[in-house]
Every structure is written in structure tokens, then in C-alpha cells.
């Protein structure tokens, strides 16, 4: 009895997905990069920050990029991971509890798929 090539490749593909399933540290790195770049897009434009803040902050993009690790750690703290072995789902809720709830930060819910060493944001929507 001969096994076909696709049947032989299936376990290899599963093993590759299992080994390349990104972990929490990878998620924190991803989230830190994403949040710092989104912060730059949102706040580092002319007229967005109050004049007093503009006087204190010499390099707005650098300020956000320097906080990349802290932003990633915060995102990881606000996330729950469901690990399915071959892939993981991260659910992140921002602005509904703790210090962020007391600030005028918009509340968001995000779902992110982690698979094959990559992160794909499946859903990002504001919470009313």
C-alpha cells in the first residue's frame, strides 16, 4: 500500500505550524510596533497635540518609538490568548478597566490571529 504525497505532507505542515505558532513575547513585540506606529499617525501631525505638549516634545515619532516595549507589554497585559497549538487567537480590550478607563482614551476590542509566525488583525472596533 502506497501513501500519497499529500498524506505525507499533512503531518509535516502541521508540525511546521505548531513550531511557528507565535507566543506571548512575539505578540508583545507585534503590538508594540503597531501601537507606536499608530500613535505616530494619530498624534504626530501638526495641530493634533496641544501647543504646550508640542513645546515639550521635540521629536514626537521618537517619543512613541521609544515606548514600543512598554506599549507591547501593556497590550499583552490587556489581552487573553487562546492557544490551539497550530495557531492562537488574542483578544485585546483597551480602555474599559483600570487607569485607561479613567482617561479619555477610546475603548476598543481587537481580535488577532497568530499563525505561521505572523499576526493578522481580524477585527478592531470601538466599544460603546
N, C-alpha and C positions, 0 to 999 in steps of 0.2 A: 504494500500500500504506500503510495507516494503522497506526501503532503505538498500542497501547492505553495508557491512562494508567498502569496498574500497571507496565508495562515501562519507562516513562519515569521513574517514581518510584524504581525499584530502584537505579539509579546514584546518585541524589540521597541516598537513605537510606544507601548505602554510604559516600559522601563525608562525610556528617554523622557517622557512626560513627567514621570514620578521624580526623576533626578533633577529635572529643570523647573519643578514647581517652586516659584519664588516664596521665600519665607518672610517673617515679620521685618527683619532688618532690611531686606530688599524693598519691602513696601514703604518703610520709613524713608529710605533714600529716594524712591519714586515720588512719594507725596511731598517731601521737602523741595525737590526740584520743581514740581508742578506748582506748589503753593507760592514759592518765591517768584517764579516767572509770572504767575497770575497777579501777584501783588504788585509787581513792577508795571504790568499792563494797566492795572486799575488805579494805582496811586501815584505813579511817577510821571504823570503828564502835567503839563502846565495848567495851573488853576484848580487842580484837584485837592491838593493839600492846603491847609490854611497857611497864610503868609508867615506866621511865627514858626511853623514847622519847617517851611522852606528855608528860613534863615538858619535854623539849627542843623538841618540835614544837607551836607554838601553834595553827597552822591547817593541819591535815592536808590538806584538799582543795586549799588553795592550794599546798602543797608539791608535790603531784602535777601540778597545772595549770601551775606554773612550770617543770616538767620536760618539758612536752609536746614541745618541739622536740627535746630530747635523746633522748626515748623514740622519737620518729618516726625520727630518724637511726639509732638502734640497730636498730629494726625493719627499716629499709631495708638496713642492713649485713648483717642476718641473712636477707635474702630474695633469691630469684632471680626475675627477671622473664622470662617468655616472651611476647614481643610478636608478635601475629598481625595487626597493622595495625588491624583494626576493633575489637579487644579485646585484653586482656592477662591472663595468669594470673601471680599472685605466689604463690610457695611460701616460707613462712617457717618456720624451725626454730629454736626457742628452748631454751636450757638444755642442749645436748648438747656444745658445744665452748667453749673459752675460759674467761673468768672466770665466766660464768654456770653452767658445768658444775661449778665448784668450790664454788659457793654452793648452799644448799638451795632452789633455785628449781625448780619443776616443769618438766619438759621437755614442750614442745608442738610440734605440727606444724599449720600452718594453710595453707589454700588460699583465695585471694581472687581473684574475678573483677573486672576493671576494664573497664567498658563504659559508653559514653554519659555520661561524667563522673561515674559512680557506682562504688562499691565494694561488692561483695556477698561476705561470708564464706561460702564453700561448705562448708568442713569445718574443724573445730577439735577436735583430740583429743590427749589426753596420750600421750606416748611412754613405754613401759615400759622 
